[in-house]
Amino acid sequence: MSASHGWPEPVVAHLTAAGWYPGRAVDPSEWAALLLEHYELRIHDAAIRFLTEFGGLDVPKAGPQGVDVAPAAFTTYPRRGVLRRETLAALRPQVTGELYPIGDVSGGNSKLLVDEASTVYLIFASQLRRVGVGADAIANLVLGRRPGS
């Protein structure tokens, strides 16, 4: 896969303006320690991979219209994606392994989580929606695209 994940140029430009760049690598250990200490959430490998490349971004809404739905403004700060343990437990049968918080959407109205298979989910009012897998999820949020579109 290319350094820009094969994303269309508008996605690369939008994410670059938000601070992402090919080969970006941040250390997620501080987030992992914080969530373990305060919420007893253990980070898994898929969350480490995601946050190493995309953690710590504030991505503004790309425009008024998307491919399938409105594009989303989102952040990739794990603490902003924290949910109650009961909520996470209730969602577990719908995902692969454990969910780990990776950020939020629309100023906190929805939470972003990643499962152990690298699938990113958005949760709003206890409704779970698949956003995409890994870097494709990021492009889908920027483009307002449903997975598989």
TIKEGU-211931 format. One record per residue (C-alpha): z, y, x negated; residue number from 1. Coordinates in Angstrom, 2 decimals, padded with zeros to 5 digits. Each point is the difference from the previous one (the first is absolute). Layout:
N
+---------+---------+---------+-----+
:       w :       v :       u :   n :
+---------+---------+---------+-----+
:       Z :       Y :       X : NUM :
...
+---------+---------+---------+-----+
//
This chain:
149
+---------+---------+---------+-----+
:       w :       v :       u :   n :
+---------+---------+---------+-----+
:  000.00 :  000.00 :  000.00 :   1 :
: -000.81 :  003.47 : -001.30 :   2 :
:  002.65 :  002.49 : -001.03 :   3 :
: -000.52 :  001.77 :  003.33 :   4 :
:  000.11 : -003.26 :  001.99 :   5 :
: -003.57 :  000.46 :  001.23 :   6 :
:  001.16 :  002.82 :  002.27 :   7 :
: -002.52 :  002.51 :  001.33 :   8 :
: -000.06 :  003.24 : -002.02 :   9 :
:  001.80 :  002.03 :  002.72 :  10 :
:  002.98 : -002.38 : -000.23 :  11 :
:  000.09 :  000.24 : -003.80 :  12 :
: -000.21 :  003.81 :  000.16 :  13 :
:  002.69 :  000.26 :  002.66 :  14 :
:  002.42 : -002.30 : -001.82 :  15 :
: -000.72 :  001.68 : -003.34 :  16 :
:  000.94 :  003.34 :  001.55 :  17 :
:  003.28 : -001.63 :  001.12 :  18 :
:  000.81 : -001.16 : -003.55 :  19 :
: -001.49 : -003.50 : -000.19 :  20 :
: -002.35 : -000.90 : -002.85 :  21 :
: -001.58 : -003.22 : -001.29 :  22 :
:  002.51 : -001.91 : -002.12 :  23 :
:  002.98 :  001.86 :  001.46 :  24 :
:  003.27 : -001.82 : -000.68 :  25 :
:  003.43 :  001.21 :  001.04 :  26 :
:  003.22 : -001.92 : -000.44 :  27 :
:  001.35 : -001.11 :  003.42 :  28 :
:  003.34 : -001.19 : -001.42 :  29 :
:  001.95 :  003.10 :  001.10 :  30 :
: -001.19 : -000.43 :  003.61 :  31 :
:  000.74 : -003.73 : -000.17 :  32 :
:  003.54 :  000.61 : -001.27 :  33 :
:  000.66 :  002.65 :  002.66 :  34 :
: -001.19 : -002.21 :  002.88 :  35 :
:  001.90 : -002.98 : -001.33 :  36 :
:  003.22 :  001.98 : -000.37 :  37 :
: -000.12 :  001.92 :  003.28 :  38 :
: -001.91 : -002.37 :  002.31 :  39 :
:  000.22 : -003.43 : -001.69 :  40 :
: -003.79 : -000.19 : -000.12 :  41 :
: -001.43 : -002.02 : -002.88 :  42 :
: -003.39 :  001.08 : -001.26 :  43 :
: -002.69 : -002.69 : -000.24 :  44 :
: -003.05 : -000.28 : -002.26 :  45 :
: -002.47 :  001.41 :  002.54 :  46 :
:  002.17 :  003.09 :  000.50 :  47 :
:  000.30 :  000.44 : -003.78 :  48 :
: -003.79 : -000.16 : -000.40 :  49 :
: -000.58 :  002.44 :  002.87 :  50 :
:  002.64 :  002.51 : -001.09 :  51 :
: -001.02 : -000.15 : -003.66 :  52 :
: -003.42 :  001.36 :  000.92 :  53 :
:  000.68 :  002.01 :  003.15 :  54 :
:  003.72 :  000.82 :  000.06 :  55 :
:  001.11 :  003.62 :  000.17 :  56 :
: -003.07 :  001.49 :  001.68 :  57 :
: -000.11 :  002.56 :  002.81 :  58 :
: -003.47 : -000.42 :  001.50 :  59 :
: -001.05 :  002.61 :  002.56 :  60 :
: -002.13 : -000.79 :  003.02 :  61 :
: -003.63 : -000.25 : -001.11 :  62 :
: -001.50 :  001.64 :  003.07 :  63 :
:  000.05 :  000.14 :  003.77 :  64 :
: -002.12 : -003.09 :  000.69 :  65 :
: -000.05 : -003.42 : -001.50 :  66 :
: -002.24 : -003.02 :  000.22 :  67 :
:  002.05 : -001.74 :  002.73 :  68 :
:  003.20 :  002.04 :  000.38 :  69 :
:  001.31 :  003.30 : -001.31 :  70 :
:  000.56 :  000.07 : -003.76 :  71 :
:  003.66 :  000.03 : -000.93 :  72 :
:  002.14 :  002.12 : -002.27 :  73 :
:  002.33 : -002.37 : -001.85 :  74 :
:  002.48 : -000.28 : -002.82 :  75 :
:  000.73 : -002.89 : -002.29 :  76 :
:  003.71 :  000.49 : -000.60 :  77 :
:  001.79 : -003.26 :  000.89 :  78 :
:  003.18 :  001.59 :  001.32 :  79 :
: -002.06 :  001.72 :  002.70 :  80 :
: -001.12 : -003.39 :  001.30 :  81 :
:  003.41 : -001.57 :  000.43 :  82 :
:  000.69 : -001.70 :  003.33 :  83 :
:  003.12 : -001.59 :  001.41 :  84 :
:  000.60 : -003.57 : -001.14 :  85 :
: -000.19 : -001.22 :  003.61 :  86 :
: -003.46 :  001.54 :  000.35 :  87 :
: -001.20 : -001.63 : -003.20 :  88 :
:  001.38 : -003.36 :  001.11 :  89 :
: -001.76 :  000.27 :  003.36 :  90 :
: -003.34 :  000.72 : -001.72 :  91 :
:  000.26 : -002.82 : -002.51 :  92 :
: -001.79 : -002.67 :  002.11 :  93 :
: -003.09 :  002.25 :  000.09 :  94 :
: -000.36 :  000.43 : -003.77 :  95 :
: -000.13 : -002.02 : -003.22 :  96 :
:  003.43 : -000.12 : -001.62 :  97 :
:  002.12 :  003.13 : -000.16 :  98 :
: -001.00 :  003.54 :  000.89 :  99 :
:  000.79 :  002.78 : -002.46 : 100 :
: -000.15 :  003.71 :  000.82 : 101 :
: -002.64 :  002.00 : -001.86 : 102 :
: -000.12 :  003.32 :  001.87 : 103 :
: -000.66 :  001.73 :  003.27 : 104 :
: -002.80 :  001.48 :  002.08 : 105 :
: -000.22 :  003.26 :  001.92 : 106 :
:  003.22 :  001.45 : -001.33 : 107 :
:  002.09 : -003.07 :  000.74 : 108 :
: -001.27 : -000.83 :  003.50 : 109 :
: -001.16 : -003.36 : -001.35 : 110 :
:  001.13 : -002.10 : -002.94 : 111 :
: -002.13 : -001.78 : -002.59 : 112 :
:  001.03 : -003.44 : -001.25 : 113 :
: -001.62 : -002.66 : -002.15 : 114 :
:  000.51 : -003.75 :  000.29 : 115 :
: -000.05 : -002.56 : -002.78 : 116 :
: -003.74 : -000.62 :  000.52 : 117 :
: -000.71 :  003.71 : -000.76 : 118 :
: -000.83 :  000.77 :  003.63 : 119 :
:  001.03 :  003.52 :  000.95 : 120 :
:  001.35 :  000.62 :  003.49 : 121 :
:  000.78 :  003.08 :  002.00 : 122 :
:  002.86 : -000.16 :  002.47 : 123 :
:  000.45 :  002.47 :  002.82 : 124 :
:  002.50 : -000.48 :  002.83 : 125 :
:  000.44 : -003.67 : -000.99 : 126 :
: -003.76 : -000.64 :  000.21 : 127 :
: -001.40 : -001.54 : -003.18 : 128 :
: -003.61 :  000.79 : -000.96 : 129 :
: -001.84 : -001.46 : -002.97 : 130 :
: -001.49 :  002.80 : -002.14 : 131 :
: -001.71 : -002.09 : -002.69 : 132 :
:  000.64 : -001.87 : -003.21 : 133 :
:  001.01 :  001.89 : -003.14 : 134 :
: -002.33 :  002.81 : -000.97 : 135 :
: -002.13 : -000.55 :  003.12 : 136 :
:  003.00 :  001.13 :  002.07 : 137 :
:  000.03 :  003.31 : -001.87 : 138 :
: -003.70 :  000.56 :  000.70 : 139 :
:  000.49 : -000.94 :  003.65 : 140 :
:  002.76 :  002.61 :  000.40 : 141 :
: -002.12 :  002.70 : -001.65 : 142 :
: -003.15 : -000.87 :  001.98 : 143 :
:  001.67 : -000.73 :  003.33 : 144 :
: -001.48 : -003.48 : -000.10 : 145 :
:  001.35 : -003.17 :  001.58 : 146 :
:  000.05 : -003.07 : -002.25 : 147 :
: -003.32 : -001.79 : -000.05 : 148 :
: -002.00 :  003.07 :  001.08 : 149 :
+---------+---------+---------+-----+
//
